[in-house]
Amino acid sequence: MMTKKVAVVTGSAGGLGKGIAERLLKDGFSVMIHDINEEALAKTIR
């Protein structure tokens, strides 16, 4: 059986949401991030 860990993190352009997304990535998750602030989100993606 194949298991893939996936997470969706809202409010992830900064602060706590960003920290959670980074930790999940470090733990091997595929992470989808989302935030209302498109500019900050683009910076986080980079």
Residue pairs with C-beta under 8 A, 6 or more apart in sequence:
4 30
5 24
5 27
5 28
5 29
5 30
6 29
6 30
6 31
6 32
7 21
7 24
7 29
7 30
7 31
7 32
8 31
8 32
8 34
9 17
9 20
9 21
9 24
9 31
9 32
9 33
9 34
10 17
10 34
10 35
11 17
11 34
11 35
12 18
12 20
12 21
12 33
12 34
12 35
12 41
12 44
13 33
13 35
13 37
13 40
13 41
13 43
13 44
14 35
14 37
14 40
14 44
17 33
17 35
18 33
18 44
21 31
21 33
21 44
24 31
25 31
33 41
33 44
33 45
34 41
35 41
35 44
